[in-house]
Amino acid sequence: MTRRLTVAAAQLGPIQKAEGRDVSVGRMVRLMEAAHRRGVEVVVFPELALTTFFPRWYEADRAAADHWFESALPSNETAPLFEAARKYGIAFHLGYAERTPEGRRFNTAVFVHPSGEIVLKYRKVHLPGHAEYDPVRKVQHLEKRLFEVGDLGFPVMRAPVGGAGPVNLGMLICNDRRWPEAWRVLGLQSVEVVMLGYNTPSLNQDNRGFEAHHLRVLHSHLSIQAGCYQNATFAVATAKAGVEDGHELFGHSIIVNPQGEIMAQATSWGDELITADLDLDMCRLGRETIFNFAVHRRVEAYGRITAQTGAEVPAEWQPTGD
Ligand code: CDT
C-alpha cells in the first residue's frame, strides 16, 4: 500500500509592525479553511509566523522586545489556530518566538497534532545576522541579539500523520537550510518530510544591499533542492513574503520531492496556499541506492566537519624540481 500525504505550504504575505496577532492568526485560520477544502492533512506556516519579522528592529533593552515572544502555546491569541486544526483534523507546523519560563529566548517551531498536542519542537541552530546595532546596515538583522542558539539539536520524530500512518518528521528554520550539515543530521535519522519556515530579505544587507534578486531566490531553492536530493526527503518550505514596513521579503515558497524537483511553487507575495500529494515511498530510492548511508558514508574522512568551524589555509605546494 502506498503511503500518501497531502501537504500545504501556507505562505503568509507581509505582517506590519503595528498589526497584532489577531490579524495574523485570523489570516492563518483562513488558510486552514482553504487547506481543509483541498483535502490537506498537514499545513506548514512560516518562521516567526505570528508577527512581523521583528529582528529588524533594534531595542537597546532586550526586554523591550519581549512582546514579540510567546510564553505559552496555545495562548488566548493563538487558540483559534488550534481550534481550526481540531475542527478540520489538520496537523500544522508553526514558527514563533519562544520565551521559556526561565526567561530564555529561542526562534522555535512546533509540529502540532490535530488534537492540539505538540509532537515535535525545534529551536533554530544557525542564527544569522549580528548582536549589536550596525550603523552601516540600512536594515538590522538582530537574531544573534534576540535569540539563543537552539539547544535541541535536529530532532526527527516518527508520528502518525493523516492517512499516511507513521511519518518521519523533521524541521529546519530559515538560515538552517543553507547548511548541508543540518540536512545530513536529519537524513541520518531517516527523515521523510522536512518542514521549514523562512523570512528572507530580498536585499543582502551584508553586502550593502546588493545581490541580484534572482540569485537570492536561486540560493534558497538550490539549498532546499540539494538538501532533499542528498538526504532522500521531501521538504515543505514556506516563506513570509512581501513588503513589511518598507522591507521586502522574497517569498517563493516551494514543496520539493526526494529527487530534488520542485512540485509546487508560490507565485504571489501574499497569503497563498500551495499543495502537493507526497508519495512517501519515493524516499526509498535514494536511501537504498546512491545515498545508502550505511554502505557509502566514509566518516573516517569527515573529521573536520565537527572538529573545525572556520576554514583553514591549505598546505601550499612547493615544486621540488623533480
Ligand atoms: N530569517 C533568516 O534566517 N533569514 C536569513 C537571512 C540572512 S541575511 C542576514 C536567511 O538565511 O534567509
py3Dmol code that shows the C-alpha trace and the ligand (Angstrom):
import py3Dmol

protein = """\
ATOM      1  CA  MET A   1       0.000   0.000   0.000  1.00  0.00           C
ATOM      2  CA  THR A   2       1.395   3.415  -0.899  1.00  0.00           C
ATOM      3  CA  ARG A   3       1.892   5.937   1.864  1.00  0.00           C
ATOM      4  CA  ARG A   4       0.428   9.228   0.639  1.00  0.00           C
ATOM      5  CA  LEU A   5       0.286  12.554   2.444  1.00  0.00           C
ATOM      6  CA  THR A   6      -1.296  15.780   1.241  1.00  0.00           C
ATOM      7  CA  VAL A   7       0.645  18.776   2.480  1.00  0.00           C
ATOM      8  CA  ALA A   8       0.444  22.537   2.082  1.00  0.00           C
ATOM      9  CA  ALA A   9       2.883  25.392   2.402  1.00  0.00           C
ATOM     10  CA  ALA A  10       0.784  28.239   3.794  1.00  0.00           C
ATOM     11  CA  GLN A  11       2.759  31.262   2.681  1.00  0.00           C
ATOM     12  CA  LEU A  12       1.949  34.472   4.546  1.00  0.00           C
ATOM     13  CA  GLY A  13       2.050  37.883   2.978  1.00  0.00           C
ATOM     14  CA  PRO A  14       3.542  40.735   4.981  1.00  0.00           C
ATOM     15  CA  ILE A  15       2.608  41.404   8.604  1.00  0.00           C
ATOM     16  CA  GLN A  16       3.149  45.043   9.520  1.00  0.00           C
ATOM     17  CA  LYS A  17       4.795  46.082  12.789  1.00  0.00           C
ATOM     18  CA  ALA A  18       1.580  47.647  14.062  1.00  0.00           C
ATOM     19  CA  GLU A  19      -0.533  44.549  13.369  1.00  0.00           C
ATOM     20  CA  GLY A  20      -1.422  42.283  16.283  1.00  0.00           C
ATOM     21  CA  ARG A  21      -1.638  38.529  16.495  1.00  0.00           C
ATOM     22  CA  ASP A  22      -5.395  38.744  15.946  1.00  0.00           C
ATOM     23  CA  VAL A  23      -4.620  39.778  12.345  1.00  0.00           C
ATOM     24  CA  SER A  24      -2.019  37.088  11.631  1.00  0.00           C
ATOM     25  CA  VAL A  25      -3.936  34.317  13.379  1.00  0.00           C
ATOM     26  CA  GLY A  26      -7.136  35.297  11.527  1.00  0.00           C
ATOM     27  CA  ARG A  27      -5.289  35.017   8.216  1.00  0.00           C
ATOM     28  CA  MET A  28      -3.799  31.659   9.216  1.00  0.00           C
ATOM     29  CA  VAL A  29      -7.228  30.304  10.139  1.00  0.00           C
ATOM     30  CA  ARG A  30      -8.491  31.305   6.689  1.00  0.00           C
ATOM     31  CA  LEU A  31      -5.574  29.391   5.146  1.00  0.00           C
ATOM     32  CA  MET A  32      -6.520  26.373   7.300  1.00  0.00           C
ATOM     33  CA  GLU A  33     -10.075  26.605   5.945  1.00  0.00           C
ATOM     34  CA  ALA A  34      -8.720  26.654   2.382  1.00  0.00           C
ATOM     35  CA  ALA A  35      -6.476  23.694   3.256  1.00  0.00           C
ATOM     36  CA  HIS A  36      -9.497  21.764   4.523  1.00  0.00           C
ATOM     37  CA  ARG A  37     -11.372  22.415   1.268  1.00  0.00           C
ATOM     38  CA  ARG A  38      -8.406  20.970  -0.644  1.00  0.00           C
ATOM     39  CA  GLY A  39      -8.065  17.826   1.478  1.00  0.00           C
ATOM     40  CA  VAL A  40      -4.770  18.868   3.088  1.00  0.00           C
ATOM     41  CA  GLU A  41      -3.514  16.835   6.078  1.00  0.00           C
ATOM     42  CA  VAL A  42      -0.509  18.972   7.119  1.00  0.00           C
ATOM     43  CA  VAL A  43      -0.170  22.763   6.889  1.00  0.00           C
ATOM     44  CA  VAL A  44       3.260  24.383   7.216  1.00  0.00           C
ATOM     45  CA  PHE A  45       3.310  28.048   8.292  1.00  0.00           C
ATOM     46  CA  PRO A  46       6.486  30.219   8.095  1.00  0.00           C
ATOM     47  CA  GLU A  47       9.194  31.132  10.605  1.00  0.00           C
ATOM     48  CA  LEU A  48       8.033  33.703  13.215  1.00  0.00           C
ATOM     49  CA  ALA A  49       4.589  33.456  11.655  1.00  0.00           C
ATOM     50  CA  LEU A  50       2.625  35.370  14.271  1.00  0.00           C
ATOM     51  CA  THR A  51       4.312  38.751  13.922  1.00  0.00           C
ATOM     52  CA  THR A  52       6.305  40.954  11.616  1.00  0.00           C
ATOM     53  CA  PHE A  53       9.958  39.896  11.194  1.00  0.00           C
ATOM     54  CA  PHE A  54      10.895  41.825  14.333  1.00  0.00           C
ATOM     55  CA  PRO A  55      14.691  41.093  14.400  1.00  0.00           C
ATOM     56  CA  ARG A  56      14.993  44.043  12.012  1.00  0.00           C
ATOM     57  CA  TRP A  57      14.006  46.399  14.880  1.00  0.00           C
ATOM     58  CA  TYR A  58      16.775  47.318  17.360  1.00  0.00           C
ATOM     59  CA  GLU A  59      15.991  47.705  21.067  1.00  0.00           C
ATOM     60  CA  ALA A  60      18.810  48.755  23.404  1.00  0.00           C
ATOM     61  CA  ASP A  61      16.938  46.978  26.194  1.00  0.00           C
ATOM     62  CA  ARG A  62      16.423  43.376  25.079  1.00  0.00           C
ATOM     63  CA  ALA A  63      13.385  43.039  27.328  1.00  0.00           C
ATOM     64  CA  ALA A  64      11.638  45.727  25.254  1.00  0.00           C
ATOM     65  CA  ALA A  65      11.316  43.076  22.519  1.00  0.00           C
ATOM     66  CA  ASP A  66       9.558  40.611  24.808  1.00  0.00           C
ATOM     67  CA  HIS A  67       6.111  41.476  23.471  1.00  0.00           C
ATOM     68  CA  TRP A  68       7.054  39.666  20.235  1.00  0.00           C
ATOM     69  CA  PHE A  69       7.546  36.388  22.165  1.00  0.00           C
ATOM     70  CA  GLU A  70       5.083  33.660  23.198  1.00  0.00           C
ATOM     71  CA  SER A  71       5.354  32.358  26.750  1.00  0.00           C
ATOM     72  CA  ALA A  72       2.615  29.759  26.184  1.00  0.00           C
ATOM     73  CA  LEU A  73       1.169  27.793  23.292  1.00  0.00           C
ATOM     74  CA  PRO A  74      -1.738  27.837  22.846  1.00  0.00           C
ATOM     75  CA  SER A  75      -2.466  31.264  24.286  1.00  0.00           C
ATOM     76  CA  ASN A  76      -5.726  33.206  24.065  1.00  0.00           C
ATOM     77  CA  GLU A  77      -4.429  34.794  20.860  1.00  0.00           C
ATOM     78  CA  THR A  78      -3.252  31.573  19.187  1.00  0.00           C
ATOM     79  CA  ALA A  79      -6.139  29.361  20.379  1.00  0.00           C
ATOM     80  CA  PRO A  80      -8.166  29.849  17.127  1.00  0.00           C
ATOM     81  CA  LEU A  81      -5.379  28.114  15.219  1.00  0.00           C
ATOM     82  CA  PHE A  82      -5.523  25.079  17.478  1.00  0.00           C
ATOM     83  CA  GLU A  83      -9.319  25.076  17.286  1.00  0.00           C
ATOM     84  CA  ALA A  84      -9.221  25.121  13.471  1.00  0.00           C
ATOM     85  CA  ALA A  85      -6.737  22.238  13.477  1.00  0.00           C
ATOM     86  CA  ARG A  86      -9.016  20.178  15.689  1.00  0.00           C
ATOM     87  CA  LYS A  87     -12.152  21.089  13.709  1.00  0.00           C
ATOM     88  CA  TYR A  88     -10.625  20.127  10.360  1.00  0.00           C
ATOM     89  CA  GLY A  89      -8.356  17.291  11.557  1.00  0.00           C
ATOM     90  CA  ILE A  90      -5.281  19.056  10.164  1.00  0.00           C
ATOM     91  CA  ALA A  91      -1.809  18.913  11.739  1.00  0.00           C
ATOM     92  CA  PHE A  92       0.245  22.088  11.493  1.00  0.00           C
ATOM     93  CA  HIS A  93       3.759  23.485  11.770  1.00  0.00           C
ATOM     94  CA  LEU A  94       4.149  26.910  13.360  1.00  0.00           C
ATOM     95  CA  GLY A  95       7.233  29.086  13.687  1.00  0.00           C
ATOM     96  CA  TYR A  96       7.192  31.534  16.623  1.00  0.00           C
ATOM     97  CA  ALA A  97       9.409  33.364  19.091  1.00  0.00           C
ATOM     98  CA  GLU A  98       9.577  31.320  22.289  1.00  0.00           C
ATOM     99  CA  ARG A  99      10.197  32.729  25.779  1.00  0.00           C
ATOM    100  CA  THR A 100      10.679  29.937  28.294  1.00  0.00           C
ATOM    101  CA  PRO A 101       9.529  30.096  31.944  1.00  0.00           C
ATOM    102  CA  GLU A 102      13.229  30.690  32.816  1.00  0.00           C
ATOM    103  CA  GLY A 103      13.296  33.744  30.522  1.00  0.00           C
ATOM    104  CA  ARG A 104      15.334  32.136  27.701  1.00  0.00           C
ATOM    105  CA  ARG A 105      14.502  33.212  24.152  1.00  0.00           C
ATOM    106  CA  PHE A 106      14.567  30.996  21.058  1.00  0.00           C
ATOM    107  CA  ASN A 107      13.482  31.111  17.426  1.00  0.00           C
ATOM    108  CA  THR A 108      11.300  27.993  17.568  1.00  0.00           C
ATOM    109  CA  ALA A 109       8.996  25.794  15.503  1.00  0.00           C
ATOM    110  CA  VAL A 110       6.489  23.205  16.656  1.00  0.00           C
ATOM    111  CA  PHE A 111       4.589  20.467  14.856  1.00  0.00           C
ATOM    112  CA  VAL A 112       1.102  20.212  16.324  1.00  0.00           C
ATOM    113  CA  HIS A 113      -1.179  17.154  16.065  1.00  0.00           C
ATOM    114  CA  PRO A 114      -4.833  17.958  15.240  1.00  0.00           C
ATOM    115  CA  SER A 115      -5.628  17.121  18.875  1.00  0.00           C
ATOM    116  CA  GLY A 116      -3.548  20.160  19.895  1.00  0.00           C
ATOM    117  CA  GLU A 117      -0.699  18.081  21.316  1.00  0.00           C
ATOM    118  CA  ILE A 118       2.818  19.213  20.397  1.00  0.00           C
ATOM    119  CA  VAL A 119       4.518  16.295  18.648  1.00  0.00           C
ATOM    120  CA  LEU A 120       7.890  17.897  17.950  1.00  0.00           C
ATOM    121  CA  LYS A 121       9.718  21.093  18.865  1.00  0.00           C
ATOM    122  CA  TYR A 122      12.831  22.539  17.221  1.00  0.00           C
ATOM    123  CA  ARG A 123      14.887  25.630  18.133  1.00  0.00           C
ATOM    124  CA  LYS A 124      16.851  27.338  15.345  1.00  0.00           C
ATOM    125  CA  VAL A 125      20.557  26.500  15.413  1.00  0.00           C
ATOM    126  CA  HIS A 126      22.029  28.713  12.661  1.00  0.00           C
ATOM    127  CA  LEU A 127      21.160  32.252  13.767  1.00  0.00           C
ATOM    128  CA  PRO A 128      22.168  34.768  11.080  1.00  0.00           C
ATOM    129  CA  GLY A 129      22.910  38.458  11.468  1.00  0.00           C
ATOM    130  CA  HIS A 130      24.597  40.258  14.364  1.00  0.00           C
ATOM    131  CA  ALA A 131      24.193  41.021  18.077  1.00  0.00           C
ATOM    132  CA  GLU A 132      24.884  44.767  18.220  1.00  0.00           C
ATOM    133  CA  TYR A 133      23.411  47.723  16.323  1.00  0.00           C
ATOM    134  CA  ASP A 134      25.236  48.021  12.985  1.00  0.00           C
ATOM    135  CA  PRO A 135      25.227  51.631  11.718  1.00  0.00           C
ATOM    136  CA  VAL A 136      26.433  50.569   8.251  1.00  0.00           C
ATOM    137  CA  ARG A 137      23.367  48.479   7.534  1.00  0.00           C
ATOM    138  CA  LYS A 138      20.155  50.100   6.292  1.00  0.00           C
ATOM    139  CA  VAL A 139      18.191  47.307   7.941  1.00  0.00           C
ATOM    140  CA  GLN A 140      19.256  45.441  11.071  1.00  0.00           C
ATOM    141  CA  HIS A 141      19.170  41.648  11.394  1.00  0.00           C
ATOM    142  CA  LEU A 142      19.416  41.076  15.148  1.00  0.00           C
ATOM    143  CA  GLU A 143      18.742  37.361  15.542  1.00  0.00           C
ATOM    144  CA  LYS A 144      22.066  36.899  17.347  1.00  0.00           C
ATOM    145  CA  ARG A 145      20.946  39.549  19.859  1.00  0.00           C
ATOM    146  CA  LEU A 146      17.398  38.348  20.398  1.00  0.00           C
ATOM    147  CA  PHE A 147      17.731  34.548  20.415  1.00  0.00           C
ATOM    148  CA  GLU A 148      19.952  31.879  21.949  1.00  0.00           C
ATOM    149  CA  VAL A 149      21.328  29.150  19.704  1.00  0.00           C
ATOM    150  CA  GLY A 150      18.875  26.244  19.713  1.00  0.00           C
ATOM    151  CA  ASP A 151      19.628  23.531  22.252  1.00  0.00           C
ATOM    152  CA  LEU A 152      17.550  20.648  20.918  1.00  0.00           C
ATOM    153  CA  GLY A 153      19.813  19.505  18.067  1.00  0.00           C
ATOM    154  CA  PHE A 154      17.962  18.485  14.894  1.00  0.00           C
ATOM    155  CA  PRO A 155      15.347  16.019  16.148  1.00  0.00           C
ATOM    156  CA  VAL A 156      13.270  13.717  13.940  1.00  0.00           C
ATOM    157  CA  MET A 157      10.052  12.180  15.234  1.00  0.00           C
ATOM    158  CA  ARG A 158       8.091   9.285  13.761  1.00  0.00           C
ATOM    159  CA  ALA A 159       4.429  10.067  14.251  1.00  0.00           C
ATOM    160  CA  PRO A 160       1.111   9.148  12.616  1.00  0.00           C
ATOM    161  CA  VAL A 161       0.019  11.911  10.243  1.00  0.00           C
ATOM    162  CA  GLY A 162      -3.207  11.991   8.240  1.00  0.00           C
ATOM    163  CA  GLY A 163      -3.902   8.794   6.331  1.00  0.00           C
ATOM    164  CA  ALA A 164      -0.229   8.009   5.718  1.00  0.00           C
ATOM    165  CA  GLY A 165       0.421   6.219   9.025  1.00  0.00           C
ATOM    166  CA  PRO A 166       3.718   6.941  10.759  1.00  0.00           C
ATOM    167  CA  VAL A 167       5.901   9.549   9.011  1.00  0.00           C
ATOM    168  CA  ASN A 168       9.460  10.613   9.946  1.00  0.00           C
ATOM    169  CA  LEU A 169       9.213  14.364  10.546  1.00  0.00           C
ATOM    170  CA  GLY A 170      11.976  16.932  10.956  1.00  0.00           C
ATOM    171  CA  MET A 171      12.361  20.691  10.889  1.00  0.00           C
ATOM    172  CA  LEU A 172      14.795  23.407   9.890  1.00  0.00           C
ATOM    173  CA  ILE A 173      14.312  27.150  10.293  1.00  0.00           C
ATOM    174  CA  CYS A 174      15.269  29.607   7.557  1.00  0.00           C
ATOM    175  CA  ASN A 175      19.059  30.080   7.580  1.00  0.00           C
ATOM    176  CA  ASP A 176      19.481  26.392   8.605  1.00  0.00           C
ATOM    177  CA  ARG A 177      18.515  25.438   5.053  1.00  0.00           C
ATOM    178  CA  ARG A 178      21.831  26.752   3.739  1.00  0.00           C
ATOM    179  CA  TRP A 179      23.876  24.320   5.883  1.00  0.00           C
ATOM    180  CA  PRO A 180      24.275  20.786   4.483  1.00  0.00           C
ATOM    181  CA  GLU A 181      25.344  19.529   7.912  1.00  0.00           C
ATOM    182  CA  ALA A 182      21.867  20.274   9.257  1.00  0.00           C
ATOM    183  CA  TRP A 183      20.165  18.346   6.446  1.00  0.00           C
ATOM    184  CA  ARG A 184      22.521  15.413   6.892  1.00  0.00           C
ATOM    185  CA  VAL A 185      21.788  15.142  10.621  1.00  0.00           C
ATOM    186  CA  LEU A 186      18.107  14.870   9.671  1.00  0.00           C
ATOM    187  CA  GLY A 187      18.942  12.416   6.878  1.00  0.00           C
ATOM    188  CA  LEU A 188      20.821  10.229   9.344  1.00  0.00           C
ATOM    189  CA  GLN A 189      17.517   9.871  11.215  1.00  0.00           C
ATOM    190  CA  SER A 190      15.678   8.775   8.035  1.00  0.00           C
ATOM    191  CA  VAL A 191      13.655  11.973   7.788  1.00  0.00           C
ATOM    192  CA  GLU A 192      10.885  11.845   5.173  1.00  0.00           C
ATOM    193  CA  VAL A 193       9.343  15.326   5.438  1.00  0.00           C
ATOM    194  CA  VAL A 194      11.342  18.417   6.424  1.00  0.00           C
ATOM    195  CA  MET A 195       9.177  21.370   7.454  1.00  0.00           C
ATOM    196  CA  LEU A 196      10.932  24.674   7.034  1.00  0.00           C
ATOM    197  CA  GLY A 197       9.736  28.248   7.519  1.00  0.00           C
ATOM    198  CA  TYR A 198      11.668  31.316   6.405  1.00  0.00           C
ATOM    199  CA  ASN A 199      11.778  35.140   6.314  1.00  0.00           C
ATOM    200  CA  THR A 200      14.413  36.122   3.776  1.00  0.00           C
ATOM    201  CA  PRO A 201      15.010  39.750   2.817  1.00  0.00           C
ATOM    202  CA  SER A 202      15.281  40.448  -0.909  1.00  0.00           C
ATOM    203  CA  LEU A 203      18.318  42.659  -0.273  1.00  0.00           C
ATOM    204  CA  ASN A 204      21.610  41.398   1.125  1.00  0.00           C
ATOM    205  CA  GLN A 205      22.437  43.999   3.775  1.00  0.00           C
ATOM    206  CA  ASP A 206      25.754  42.265   4.491  1.00  0.00           C
ATOM    207  CA  ASN A 207      26.761  43.453   1.013  1.00  0.00           C
ATOM    208  CA  ARG A 208      25.301  46.983   1.370  1.00  0.00           C
ATOM    209  CA  GLY A 209      22.034  45.810  -0.132  1.00  0.00           C
ATOM    210  CA  PHE A 210      23.445  44.349  -3.325  1.00  0.00           C
ATOM    211  CA  GLU A 211      22.963  40.822  -4.613  1.00  0.00           C
ATOM    212  CA  ALA A 212      20.829  40.178  -7.662  1.00  0.00           C
ATOM    213  CA  HIS A 213      17.267  39.317  -6.641  1.00  0.00           C
ATOM    214  CA  HIS A 214      17.095  36.188  -8.777  1.00  0.00           C
ATOM    215  CA  LEU A 215      20.271  34.867  -7.138  1.00  0.00           C
ATOM    216  CA  ARG A 216      18.794  35.319  -3.649  1.00  0.00           C
ATOM    217  CA  VAL A 217      15.896  33.079  -4.698  1.00  0.00           C
ATOM    218  CA  LEU A 218      18.214  30.672  -6.536  1.00  0.00           C
ATOM    219  CA  HIS A 219      20.341  30.185  -3.399  1.00  0.00           C
ATOM    220  CA  SER A 220      17.264  29.393  -1.339  1.00  0.00           C
ATOM    221  CA  HIS A 221      15.891  26.896  -3.838  1.00  0.00           C
ATOM    222  CA  LEU A 222      19.308  25.397  -4.576  1.00  0.00           C
ATOM    223  CA  SER A 223      19.870  24.709  -0.865  1.00  0.00           C
ATOM    224  CA  ILE A 224      16.466  23.127  -0.343  1.00  0.00           C
ATOM    225  CA  GLN A 225      16.535  21.051  -3.530  1.00  0.00           C
ATOM    226  CA  ALA A 226      20.053  19.785  -2.787  1.00  0.00           C
ATOM    227  CA  GLY A 227      19.124  19.009   0.833  1.00  0.00           C
ATOM    228  CA  CYS A 228      16.154  16.939  -0.344  1.00  0.00           C
ATOM    229  CA  TYR A 229      18.051  15.042  -3.042  1.00  0.00           C
ATOM    230  CA  GLN A 230      21.117  14.281  -0.911  1.00  0.00           C
ATOM    231  CA  ASN A 231      19.012  13.055   2.004  1.00  0.00           C
ATOM    232  CA  ALA A 232      16.140  11.436   0.077  1.00  0.00           C
ATOM    233  CA  THR A 233      13.449  13.519   1.720  1.00  0.00           C
ATOM    234  CA  PHE A 234      10.544  15.797   0.882  1.00  0.00           C
ATOM    235  CA  ALA A 235      10.549  19.396   2.114  1.00  0.00           C
ATOM    236  CA  VAL A 236       7.772  21.904   2.591  1.00  0.00           C
ATOM    237  CA  ALA A 237       9.455  25.312   2.615  1.00  0.00           C
ATOM    238  CA  THR A 238       7.186  28.221   3.487  1.00  0.00           C
ATOM    239  CA  ALA A 239       8.034  31.907   3.271  1.00  0.00           C
ATOM    240  CA  LYS A 240       6.778  35.105   4.752  1.00  0.00           C
ATOM    241  CA  ALA A 241       6.602  37.312   1.655  1.00  0.00           C
ATOM    242  CA  GLY A 242       6.111  40.884   0.532  1.00  0.00           C
ATOM    243  CA  VAL A 243       6.833  44.301   1.984  1.00  0.00           C
ATOM    244  CA  GLU A 244       6.788  44.706   5.767  1.00  0.00           C
ATOM    245  CA  ASP A 245       7.052  48.383   6.761  1.00  0.00           C
ATOM    246  CA  GLY A 246       9.090  49.089   3.614  1.00  0.00           C
ATOM    247  CA  HIS A 247      11.294  45.968   3.869  1.00  0.00           C
ATOM    248  CA  GLU A 248      10.884  43.301   1.204  1.00  0.00           C
ATOM    249  CA  LEU A 249      10.898  39.522   1.822  1.00  0.00           C
ATOM    250  CA  PHE A 250      11.179  37.399  -1.309  1.00  0.00           C
ATOM    251  CA  GLY A 251       8.605  34.608  -0.864  1.00  0.00           C
ATOM    252  CA  HIS A 252       8.873  31.823  -3.487  1.00  0.00           C
ATOM    253  CA  SER A 253       7.672  29.063  -1.137  1.00  0.00           C
ATOM    254  CA  ILE A 254       8.210  25.575  -2.551  1.00  0.00           C
ATOM    255  CA  ILE A 255       7.425  21.905  -1.980  1.00  0.00           C
ATOM    256  CA  VAL A 256      10.278  19.623  -3.094  1.00  0.00           C
ATOM    257  CA  ASN A 257      10.475  15.855  -3.649  1.00  0.00           C
ATOM    258  CA  PRO A 258      13.375  13.459  -2.841  1.00  0.00           C
ATOM    259  CA  GLN A 259      14.670  13.809  -6.406  1.00  0.00           C
ATOM    260  CA  GLY A 260      15.193  17.493  -5.683  1.00  0.00           C
ATOM    261  CA  GLU A 261      12.372  18.561  -8.007  1.00  0.00           C
ATOM    262  CA  ILE A 262      10.026  21.431  -7.184  1.00  0.00           C
ATOM    263  CA  MET A 263       6.482  20.031  -7.038  1.00  0.00           C
ATOM    264  CA  ALA A 264       4.710  23.329  -6.271  1.00  0.00           C
ATOM    265  CA  GLN A 265       5.767  26.953  -6.003  1.00  0.00           C
ATOM    266  CA  ALA A 266       4.052  30.106  -4.747  1.00  0.00           C
ATOM    267  CA  THR A 267       3.619  32.825  -7.337  1.00  0.00           C
ATOM    268  CA  SER A 268       2.372  35.728  -5.200  1.00  0.00           C
ATOM    269  CA  TRP A 269       3.759  37.800  -2.353  1.00  0.00           C
ATOM    270  CA  GLY A 270       0.570  37.410  -0.350  1.00  0.00           C
ATOM    271  CA  ASP A 271      -1.212  34.738   1.659  1.00  0.00           C
ATOM    272  CA  GLU A 272      -1.137  31.717  -0.637  1.00  0.00           C
ATOM    273  CA  LEU A 273      -1.662  28.002  -0.172  1.00  0.00           C
ATOM    274  CA  ILE A 274       0.345  25.648  -2.374  1.00  0.00           C
ATOM    275  CA  THR A 275      -0.270  21.924  -2.051  1.00  0.00           C
ATOM    276  CA  ALA A 276       1.208  18.597  -3.122  1.00  0.00           C
ATOM    277  CA  ASP A 277       0.420  14.909  -2.698  1.00  0.00           C
ATOM    278  CA  LEU A 278       3.528  13.207  -1.370  1.00  0.00           C
ATOM    279  CA  ASP A 279       4.185   9.546  -2.131  1.00  0.00           C
ATOM    280  CA  LEU A 280       6.392   8.873   0.886  1.00  0.00           C
ATOM    281  CA  ASP A 281       7.774   5.681  -0.618  1.00  0.00           C
ATOM    282  CA  MET A 282       9.695   7.920  -3.048  1.00  0.00           C
ATOM    283  CA  CYS A 283      12.173   8.411  -0.179  1.00  0.00           C
ATOM    284  CA  ARG A 284      13.297   4.805  -0.540  1.00  0.00           C
ATOM    285  CA  LEU A 285      15.015   5.069  -3.919  1.00  0.00           C
ATOM    286  CA  GLY A 286      17.709   7.493  -2.778  1.00  0.00           C
ATOM    287  CA  ARG A 287      18.307   5.917   0.594  1.00  0.00           C
ATOM    288  CA  GLU A 288      18.524   2.387  -0.825  1.00  0.00           C
ATOM    289  CA  THR A 289      20.849   3.294  -3.706  1.00  0.00           C
ATOM    290  CA  ILE A 290      23.205   6.251  -4.164  1.00  0.00           C
ATOM    291  CA  PHE A 291      22.575   7.679  -0.688  1.00  0.00           C
ATOM    292  CA  ASN A 292      22.537   4.392   1.192  1.00  0.00           C
ATOM    293  CA  PHE A 293      24.447   5.936   4.076  1.00  0.00           C
ATOM    294  CA  ALA A 294      25.317   2.667   5.816  1.00  0.00           C
ATOM    295  CA  VAL A 295      27.051   1.382   2.690  1.00  0.00           C
ATOM    296  CA  HIS A 296      28.695   4.501   1.284  1.00  0.00           C
ATOM    297  CA  ARG A 297      29.448   7.097   4.001  1.00  0.00           C
ATOM    298  CA  ARG A 298      33.115   7.453   4.998  1.00  0.00           C
ATOM    299  CA  VAL A 299      33.109   9.023   8.453  1.00  0.00           C
ATOM    300  CA  GLU A 300      36.862   8.462   8.840  1.00  0.00           C
ATOM    301  CA  ALA A 301      37.344  11.220   6.244  1.00  0.00           C
ATOM    302  CA  TYR A 302      34.830  13.680   7.705  1.00  0.00           C
ATOM    303  CA  GLY A 303      36.639  14.672  10.927  1.00  0.00           C
ATOM    304  CA  ARG A 304      36.898  18.363  10.002  1.00  0.00           C
ATOM    305  CA  ILE A 305      33.114  18.693   9.840  1.00  0.00           C
ATOM    306  CA  THR A 306      32.793  18.555  13.617  1.00  0.00           C
ATOM    307  CA  ALA A 307      36.369  19.390  14.706  1.00  0.00           C
ATOM    308  CA  GLN A 308      36.613  22.781  12.968  1.00  0.00           C
ATOM    309  CA  THR A 309      34.386  25.832  12.388  1.00  0.00           C
ATOM    310  CA  GLY A 310      36.313  28.411  10.300  1.00  0.00           C
ATOM    311  CA  ALA A 311      38.127  27.445   7.091  1.00  0.00           C
ATOM    312  CA  GLU A 312      41.906  26.932   7.308  1.00  0.00           C
ATOM    313  CA  VAL A 313      44.512  27.979   4.755  1.00  0.00           C
ATOM    314  CA  PRO A 314      45.554  24.830   2.857  1.00  0.00           C
ATOM    315  CA  ALA A 315      49.063  23.420   2.653  1.00  0.00           C
ATOM    316  CA  GLU A 316      50.989  25.111  -0.164  1.00  0.00           C
ATOM    317  CA  TRP A 317      52.574  23.061  -2.915  1.00  0.00           C
ATOM    318  CA  GLN A 318      56.316  23.590  -3.252  1.00  0.00           C
ATOM    319  CA  PRO A 319      57.931  22.445  -6.501  1.00  0.00           C
ATOM    320  CA  THR A 320      60.753  20.013  -5.778  1.00  0.00           C
ATOM    321  CA  GLY A 321      62.224  20.327  -9.255  1.00  0.00           C
ATOM    322  CA  ASP A 322      61.893  16.553  -9.809  1.00  0.00           C
TER     323      ASP A 322
END
"""
ligand_1 = """\
12
CDT
N 15.456 34.514 8.960
C 16.631 34.152 8.401
O 17.319 33.255 8.882
N 16.998 34.821 7.292
C 18.265 34.635 6.683
C 18.696 35.923 6.106
C 20.141 36.004 6.020
S 20.679 37.643 5.845
C 21.176 38.081 7.442
C 18.302 33.573 5.597
O 19.251 32.794 5.570
O 17.417 33.522 4.747
"""
view = py3Dmol.view(width=600, height=400)
view.addModel(protein, "pdb")
view.setStyle({"model": 0}, {"cartoon": {"style": "trace"}})
view.addModel(ligand_1, "xyz")
view.setStyle({"model": 1}, {"stick": {}})
view.zoomTo()
view.show()
